[in-house]
Amino acid sequence: MNESYEQLKLGNQLCFPLYAAARKIVNLYTPHFKMSGLTYTQYIVFMALWETDGQTVGDLCKKLYLDSGTLTPLLKKMEHAGWVTRKRSEQDERVVEIHLTDEGWNMREQLKDIPAQVGMCVSLKPEEAQLLYKLLYEILEV
């Protein structure tokens, strides 16, 4: 009876180890965010804005692979915390630009050591990590 349902076995799914590994990695970050009250998603928003401040919500959605229904409430919380400002574009008022506040820029110093700390918890050789990174982005680009 099981032979005809091989495609439904958890051990035959690529999506499951990706999902479980992503959860494990995100959970490694969580203790580092306790003091600042951040979530992982807010952290990646910060990283995107530290690279290029003043991005639109649409640009952030594309860069972070998130939809606006997920990102907009998160940005409102970040604005309420004093980390970002949301401003309508002068060229097109339908477009909302996100800018870091001084406090948002200061978070960069507070959080700068987290990637190395989390990286020490992942037991991959540098070349394995680079290959995984490449393969994951290939999946994202499909």
MARDRENTI-361526 format. One record per residue: residue in three letters; z negated, y, x of N, C-alpha, C, CB in turn. Coordinates in pm, whole numbers, padded with zeros to 5 digits, always signed. Glycine has a CB too. Example, Ala and Ser with C-alpha at 12.3 -4.5 7.8 and 13.67 -1.06 7.14 Angstrom:
residues 2
ALA-00780-00569+01319-00780-00450+01230-00780-00330+01320-00905-00447+01131
SER-00708-00225+01285-00714-00106+01367-00787+00003+01290-00572-00060+01408
END
This chain:
residues 142
MET+00000-00120+00082+00000+00000+00000+00000+00127+00086-00121+00000-00093
ASN-00073+00130+00197-00079+00248+00283+00051+00275+00359-00190+00232+00382
GLU+00133+00170+00380+00254+00186+00459+00349+00292+00402+00326+00055+00469
SER+00355+00302+00273+00448+00395+00211+00396+00539+00208+00479+00349+00071
TYR+00275+00560+00256+00216+00694+00254+00177+00742+00393+00093+00695+00164
GLU+00248+00693+00495+00220+00733+00633+00229+00885+00649+00319+00664+00729
GLN+00321+00948+00578+00341+01092+00590+00220+01171+00541+00463+01134+00512
LEU+00129+01106+00468+00012+01174+00415-00115+01150+00496-00010+01132+00273
LYS-00105+01072+00602-00223+01049+00686-00254+01175+00766-00201+00928+00781
LEU-00380+01210+00768-00425+01329+00839-00384+01323+00986-00576+01344+00828
GLY-00395+01205+01045-00359+01188+01185-00212+01205+01215-00402+01055+01231
ASN-00128+01213+01115+00016+01232+01134+00060+01376+01107+00092+01138+01043
GLN-00035+01464+01088-00002+01602+01052-00016+01694+01173-00092+01650+00938
LEU+00087+01772+01203+00078+01875+01306-00010+01990+01258+00218+01927+01343
CYS-00006+02019+01129-00080+02133+01076-00230+02116+01091-00045+02154+00930
PHE-00279+01992+01082-00425+01975+01086-00485+02010+01222-00460+01833+01052
PRO-00437+01957+01335-00500+01998+01460-00480+02147+01491-00444+01915+01575
LEU-00370+02205+01444-00353+02350+01461-00461+02426+01384-00212+02395+01413
TYR-00481+02387+01260-00583+02448+01175-00722+02431+01235-00578+02388+01034
ALA-00756+02308+01274-00889+02279+01327-00912+02351+01460-00909+02128+01345
ALA-00811+02355+01546-00824+02424+01674-00840+02574+01652-00701+02396+01764
ALA-00765+02630+01559-00777+02773+01531-00918+02806+01481-00672+02817+01426
ARG-00971+02724+01393-01108+02745+01343-01209+02735+01458-01142+02643+01233
LYS-01190+02639+01545-01282+02621+01657-01280+02743+01749-01247+02494+01737
ILE-01162+02791+01781-01150+02908+01869-01212+03031+01803-01001+02935+01903
VAL-01180+03055+01677-01237+03170+01606-01390+03159+01604-01182+03181+01462
ASN-01442+03039+01583-01587+03020+01582-01649+03048+01718-01620+02878+01538
LEU-01575+03029+01825-01626+03063+01958-01646+03214+01973-01531+03012+02067
TYR-01566+03292+01903-01578+03438+01910-01697+03491+01829-01450+03501+01859
THR-01731+03423+01723-01827+03474+01626-01959+03521+01687-01856+03368+01525
PRO-02024+03445+01776-02150+03494+01832-02135+03626+01908-02210+03390+01924
HIS-02019+03650+01965-01996+03773+02041-01984+03895+01950-01870+03759+02126
PHE-01956+03872+01824-01937+03982+01729-02064+04018+01653-01829+03947+01632
LYS-02167+03936+01666-02289+03956+01585-02344+04097+01597-02396+03856+01626
MET-02361+04147+01721-02423+04279+01741-02340+04392+01682-02446+04305+01890
SER-02209+04382+01694-02124+04490+01645-02089+04474+01497-01997+04496+01727
GLY-02115+04355+01440-02084+04333+01300-01936+04313+01272-02134+04447+01219
LEU-01859+04280+01375-01716+04259+01361-01682+04122+01306-01647+04279+01493
THR-01565+04112+01249-01504+03982+01218-01391+03960+01319-01451+03976+01068
TYR-01343+03838+01329-01233+03810+01419-01110+03893+01381-01199+03660+01419
THR-01083+03904+01252-00965+03978+01208-00976+04126+01245-00946+03963+01057
GLN-01094+04183+01232-01113+04322+01275-01091+04334+01426-01255+04373+01237
TYR-01135+04235+01499-01118+04234+01645-00970+04236+01682-01186+04111+01706
ILE-00887+04157+01616-00745+04157+01651-00678+04288+01608-00674+04037+01587
VAL-00728+04351+01502-00678+04483+01464-00710+04581+01576-00740+04531+01328
PHE-00833+04577+01625-00870+04663+01738-00776+04641+01856-01015+04638+01780
MET-00753+04516+01892-00668+04488+02008-00528+04547+01988-00658+04338+02033
ALA-00473+04533+01868-00340+04589+01840-00342+04741+01851-00293+04547+01700
LEU-00447+04805+01800-00455+04951+01805-00488+05002+01945-00560+05000+01708
TRP-00564+04927+02023-00589+04969+02161-00460+04968+02242-00693+04877+02227
GLU-00368+04879+02207-00238+04875+02274-00152+04993+02230-00165+04742+02244
THR-00150+05020+02099-00069+05128+02043-00143+05187+01925+00073+05076+02001
ASP-00205+05301+01947-00278+05367+01839-00177+05433+01744-00378+05473+01895
GLY-00217+05452+01619-00133+05521+01522-00025+05436+01459-00070+05637+01587
GLN-00044+05305+01459+00054+05217+01395+00042+05226+01244+00034+05070+01441
THR+00150+05192+01177+00146+05188+01031+00084+05055+00987+00289+05207+00970
VAL+00041+05051+00863-00012+04926+00807+00096+04818+00815-00059+04947+00660
GLY+00220+04854+00784+00330+04758+00789+00351+04702+00929+00458+04823+00741
ASP+00344+04789+01030+00359+04744+01169+00246+04649+01207+00361+04864+01265
LEU+00124+04682+01167+00010+04595+01196+00025+04460+01126-00122+04662+01153
CYS+00072+04462+01003+00094+04336+00929+00189+04246+01006+00150+04364+00787
LYS+00300+04303+01053+00398+04223+01128+00339+04171+01258+00524+04307+01158
LYS+00274+04258+01332+00221+04220+01463+00113+04113+01451+00164+04342+01534
LEU+00031+04121+01347-00083+04030+01332-00055+03912+01238-00202+04107+01282
TYR+00066+03904+01184+00102+03797+01090+00007+03794+00970+00099+03660+01162
LEU-00021+03912+00917-00107+03926+00799-00030+03998+00690-00238+04002+00834
ASP-00070+03978+00566-00008+04054+00458-00094+04177+00429+00009+03966+00330
SER-00034+04272+00360-00106+04398+00333-00225+04376+00240-00011+04501+00272
GLY-00221+04273+00157-00334+04243+00070-00457+04198+00148-00296+04136-00030
THR-00435+04140+00264-00546+04102+00352-00588+04219+00439-00506+03981+00439
LEU-00488+04290+00493-00517+04394+00591-00575+04521+00530-00391+04428+00665
THR-00527+04563+00415-00572+04689+00357-00723+04693+00331-00499+04714+00227
PRO-00783+04592+00266-00929+04599+00247-01006+04596+00380-00974+04483+00158
LEU-00953+04523+00475-01017+04516+00606-01014+04653+00674-00946+04410+00695
LEU-00901+04723+00664-00890+04856+00723-00981+04956+00653-00745+04906+00717
LYS-00999+04939+00523-01092+05026+00450-01234+05006+00500-01085+04998+00298
LYS-01272+04881+00528-01405+04852+00583-01420+04910+00722-01431+04700+00586
MET-01314+04900+00801-01318+04957+00936-01327+05109+00930-01193+04913+01016
GLU-01262+05169+00832-01271+05314+00814-01413+05351+00772-01168+05363+00709
HIS-01470+05277+00681-01607+05302+00635-01707+05289+00751-01644+05204+00521
ALA-01680+05197+00844-01767+05179+00961-01748+05291+01063-01739+05043+01027
GLY-01645+05373+01045-01621+05483+01137-01536+05448+01257-01751+05536+01184
TRP-01466+05334+01252-01386+05288+01366-01243+05337+01362-01387+05138+01372
VAL-01188+05357+01241-01049+05401+01226-01041+05506+01116-00956+05281+01194
THR-00928+05576+01118-00894+05663+01005-00761+05613+00949-00885+05816+01047
ARG-00746+05628+00819-00620+05593+00751-00561+05725+00702-00642+05489+00632
LYS-00436+05748+00740-00373+05875+00704-00232+05850+00654-00372+05972+00823
ARG-00197+05912+00545-00060+05901+00492+00036+05974+00586-00051+05959+00347
SER+00150+05914+00607+00252+05974+00693+00302+06103+00631+00368+05876+00716
GLU+00327+06203+00716+00382+06330+00666+00530+06313+00628+00367+06441+00773
GLN+00599+06217+00692+00740+06194+00662+00759+06113+00534+00807+06123+00779
ASP+00667+06021+00507+00679+05932+00391+00538+05897+00345+00763+05802+00425
GLU+00496+05956+00236+00356+05937+00193+00324+05796+00146+00324+06033+00082
ARG+00426+05711+00132+00400+05570+00100+00350+05493+00222+00527+05504+00044
VAL+00372+05549+00340+00336+05484+00465+00199+05533+00510+00443+05512+00574
VAL+00112+05438+00546-00023+05472+00593-00032+05440+00742-00133+05393+00512
GLU-00074+05541+00818-00093+05524+00961-00240+05501+00991-00040+05648+01039
ILE-00266+05416+01089-00403+05382+01127-00428+05437+01268-00427+05228+01122
HIS-00535+05516+01279-00572+05576+01407-00716+05539+01441-00555+05730+01404
LEU-00738+05509+01567-00874+05483+01613-00953+05613+01620-00874+05412+01750
THR-01079+05605+01585-01170+05717+01606-01227+05704+01747-01284+05721+01497
ASP-01306+05802+01789-01373+05790+01919-01460+05665+01923-01459+05915+01948
GLU-01526+05637+01812-01610+05516+01804-01525+05389+01816-01688+05514+01672
GLY-01406+05392+01758-01314+05278+01770-01269+05258+01914-01193+05299+01681
TRP-01242+05367+01983-01206+05356+02125-01324+05306+02208-01156+05491+02179
ASN-01444+05349+02172-01564+05306+02246-01590+05156+02229-01685+05385+02199
MET-01545+05098+02119-01562+04954+02098-01489+04874+02205-01512+04914+01959
ARG-01384+04932+02261-01307+04862+02364-01397+04828+02483-01187+04947+02409
GLU-01477+04923+02524-01569+04899+02636-01673+04794+02598-01639+05031+02679
GLN-01722+04802+02477-01824+04709+02429-01772+04565+02421-01875+04754+02291
LEU-01644+04547+02393-01588+04415+02367-01500+04361+02480-01507+04419+02241
LYS-01487+04435+02588-01389+04401+02692-01411+04267+02761-01389+04507+02795
ASP-01531+04214+02763-01559+04089+02833-01545+03965+02745-01697+04093+02890
ILE-01522+03984+02617-01517+03869+02524-01406+03771+02557-01500+03919+02382
PRO-01282+03815+02586-01178+03715+02616-01216+03621+02731-01047+03784+02648
ALA-01274+03674+02836-01313+03589+02949-01426+03495+02910-01356+03675+03070
GLN-01522+03545+02832-01634+03461+02791-01587+03347+02701-01739+03545+02717
VAL-01498+03375+02609-01445+03271+02522-01355+03177+02601-01369+03332+02403
GLY-01277+03233+02691-01187+03153+02773-01259+03047+02854-01110+03241+02865
MET-01383+03076+02896-01462+02978+02971-01501+02859+02884-01588+03044+03029
CYS-01497+02876+02753-01535+02769+02660-01417+02677+02625-01592+02829+02532
VAL-01298+02713+02668-01179+02635+02637-01138+02560+02764-01062+02726+02585
SER-01137+02430+02755-01112+02348+02875-00964+02316+02893-01192+02219+02867
LEU-00885+02419+02914-00744+02401+02945-00717+02462+03082-00653+02466+02835
LYS-00633+02396+03158-00588+02453+03284-00500+02572+03251-00511+02347+03372
PRO-00491+02670+03342-00408+02789+03313-00265+02755+03271-00403+02879+03434
GLU-00203+02657+03337-00065+02623+03300-00059+02557+03162-00003+02529+03405
GLU-00163+02483+03124-00168+02425+02989-00184+02534+02884-00284+02323+02978
ALA-00270+02631+02914-00291+02743+02822-00162+02823+02804-00404+02835+02873
GLN-00088+02845+02913+00038+02918+02903+00141+02842+02820+00095+02945+03043
LEU+00147+02710+02839+00240+02629+02761+00202+02631+02613+00241+02483+02813
LEU+00073+02617+02583+00027+02621+02444+00061+02756+02381-00124+02595+02437
TYR+00035+02863+02453+00066+02998+02406+00214+03008+02370+00029+03103+02514
LYS+00300+02961+02461+00445+02965+02439+00484+02884+02316+00520+02912+02563
LEU+00431+02764+02303+00465+02677+02191+00416+02736+02058+00405+02538+02211
LEU+00298+02793+02057+00246+02852+01933+00333+02969+01888+00101+02899+01953
TYR+00375+03052+01982+00463+03163+01943+00600+03114+01898+00479+03261+02059
GLU+00646+03002+01952+00770+02945+01901+00754+02903+01755+00813+02824+01987
ILE+00640+02847+01722+00612+02810+01581+00607+02936+01494+00477+02732+01570
LEU+00542+03041+01542+00530+03164+01463+00664+03232+01439+00437+03261+01534
GLU+00757+03214+01528+00886+03280+01516+00984+03206+01425+00947+03297+01652
VAL+00947+03089+01375+01036+03011+01287+01047+03080+01153+00984+02866+01268
END
